[in-house]
Amino acid sequence: MKTPDTLFATPRDHIVDFAFDASVASVFPDMIRRSVPGYGEIIALTGLLAERYAQPGSRCYDLGCSLGAASLSMRRRIPHADCSIIAVDNAPAMLEQARANLEQAPGTVPVELRCADVREVDIEDASVVVLNFTLQFLEPAERLPMLQRIHAGLRPGGILVLSEKLMFANEQEQDFNTAMHLAFKRANGYSELEISQKRTALENVLIPDTREQHEERLRWAGFQRSECWFRCFNFASFVAFK
């Protein structure tokens, strides 16, 4: 049974920046389900993308793996037993839970968990790389170099799956999507206090880009083309092709 997310339910005198610590890890499944519209579909369909694009004998990377949901989805669908998945996160508490989750759902494709900064991991002989709501937590100046490193480490025909929260250049579009995201969280039981305090905790940590910025950056990184294959309000996922 999922532990309910009540991290921001009590008034706080001082809101510190959001961090993926033990308290977040303990409630993360409930938090992500109630906060990110379409998250479950993105995870499930990432497995289908891996099934199609994972190449025999290659590596698949889950960068910023949190509790390992994308790794599990890929492992269920990848048809090549000689593939391997490398799941990376810099939060020990998240990796500890990811390890437990992976042990409860064994599969034929091995998964290696690494506690490391995604910016420092060598991407080698990859056919699928997943950045699932991870790039948005890097400083904006670090995002293009990250994508360039991924592109360089992909085999020809490999893909990057990039899921992110979006912002919008058009004010009306921004207002609509912000309002619908707030409505989504309220419908999932979050109070105005919880929404406000979490927003404050994230505002200096999560810096979103527009769809156009993502697509342009992917071109600059060297990808042949990209597709926005999923979007629900201000959350989207892209697949970029080498």
Secondary structure in CASP SS format (residue, H / E / C, confidence):
PFRMAT SS
TARGET T0000
AUTHOR 0000-0000-0000
METHOD secondary structure of the structure
MODEL  1
M C 1.00
K C 1.00
T C 1.00
P C 1.00
D C 1.00
T C 1.00
L C 1.00
F C 1.00
A C 1.00
T C 1.00
P C 1.00
R C 1.00
D C 1.00
H C 1.00
I C 1.00
V C 1.00
D C 1.00
F C 1.00
A C 1.00
F C 1.00
D C 1.00
A H 1.00
S H 1.00
V H 1.00
A H 1.00
S H 1.00
V H 1.00
F H 1.00
P H 1.00
D H 1.00
M H 1.00
I H 1.00
R H 1.00
R H 1.00
S H 1.00
V C 1.00
P C 1.00
G C 1.00
Y H 1.00
G H 1.00
E H 1.00
I H 1.00
I H 1.00
A H 1.00
L H 1.00
T H 1.00
G H 1.00
L H 1.00
L H 1.00
A H 1.00
E H 1.00
R H 1.00
Y H 1.00
A C 1.00
Q C 1.00
P C 1.00
G C 1.00
S C 1.00
R E 1.00
C E 1.00
Y E 1.00
D E 1.00
L E 1.00
G C 1.00
C C 1.00
S C 1.00
L C 1.00
G C 1.00
A H 1.00
A H 1.00
S H 1.00
L H 1.00
S H 1.00
M H 1.00
R H 1.00
R H 1.00
R H 1.00
I C 1.00
P C 1.00
H C 1.00
A C 1.00
D C 1.00
C C 1.00
S E 1.00
I E 1.00
I E 1.00
A E 1.00
V E 1.00
D E 1.00
N C 1.00
A C 1.00
P H 1.00
A H 1.00
M H 1.00
L H 1.00
E H 1.00
Q H 1.00
A H 1.00
R H 1.00
A H 1.00
N H 1.00
L H 1.00
E H 1.00
Q H 1.00
A C 1.00
P C 1.00
G C 1.00
T C 1.00
V C 1.00
P C 1.00
V E 1.00
E E 1.00
L E 1.00
R E 1.00
C E 1.00
A C 1.00
D C 1.00
V H 1.00
R H 1.00
E H 1.00
V C 1.00
D C 1.00
I C 1.00
E C 1.00
D C 1.00
A E 1.00
S E 1.00
V E 1.00
V E 1.00
V E 1.00
L E 1.00
N E 1.00
F C 1.00
T C 1.00
L H 1.00
Q H 1.00
F H 1.00
L C 1.00
E C 1.00
P H 1.00
A H 1.00
E H 1.00
R H 1.00
L H 1.00
P H 1.00
M H 1.00
L H 1.00
Q H 1.00
R H 1.00
I H 1.00
H H 1.00
A H 1.00
G H 1.00
L E 1.00
R E 1.00
P E 1.00
G E 1.00
G E 1.00
I E 1.00
L E 1.00
V E 1.00
L E 1.00
S E 1.00
E E 1.00
K E 1.00
L E 1.00
M C 1.00
F C 1.00
A C 1.00
N C 1.00
E H 1.00
Q H 1.00
E H 1.00
Q H 1.00
D H 1.00
F H 1.00
N H 1.00
T H 1.00
A H 1.00
M H 1.00
H H 1.00
L H 1.00
A H 1.00
F H 1.00
K H 1.00
R H 1.00
A H 1.00
N C 1.00
G C 1.00
Y C 1.00
S C 1.00
E H 1.00
L H 1.00
E H 1.00
I H 1.00
S H 1.00
Q H 1.00
K H 1.00
R H 1.00
T H 1.00
A H 1.00
L H 1.00
E C 1.00
N C 1.00
V C 1.00
L C 1.00
I C 1.00
P C 1.00
D E 1.00
T C 1.00
R H 1.00
E H 1.00
Q H 1.00
H H 1.00
E H 1.00
E H 1.00
R H 1.00
L H 1.00
R H 1.00
W H 1.00
A C 1.00
G C 1.00
F C 1.00
Q C 1.00
R E 1.00
S E 1.00
E E 1.00
C E 1.00
W E 1.00
F E 1.00
R E 1.00
C E 1.00
F C 1.00
N C 1.00
F E 1.00
A E 1.00
S E 1.00
F E 1.00
V E 1.00
A E 1.00
F E 1.00
K C 1.00
END
